[in-house]
């Protein structure tokens, strides 16, 4: 549905080159350029996106950035999108307010990162 031309992207890219904070350190300069290009792209695409699609675009951009920065493991993202696909029987759910399917999701989520290890 949405398509953007290479020439449009080049305009954004040249603007990012001009507006990104200058720095003598090449790694810092690349980070500044990347951050500026991301912000400008987000603004540009947001202008031409239907309101009902903006949240989805924001989610997609954010998850792609987090995957690229290795701050969101791909397995964890797939779990968030699909839920538990495990057919292994988990221990019985000790909570009346949570169904067995949700309990299975909680137990699987604990295995993805230390962040979730405090869950029951």
Secondary structure, 3 states (H helix, E strand, C coil): CCCCCHHHHHHHHHHHHHHCCCCCCHHHHHHHHHHHHHHHHHHHHHHCCCHHHHHHHHHHHHHHHHHHCCCCCHHHHHHHHHCCCCCCCCCCCCCCCCCHHHHHHHHHHHCCCHHHCCCC
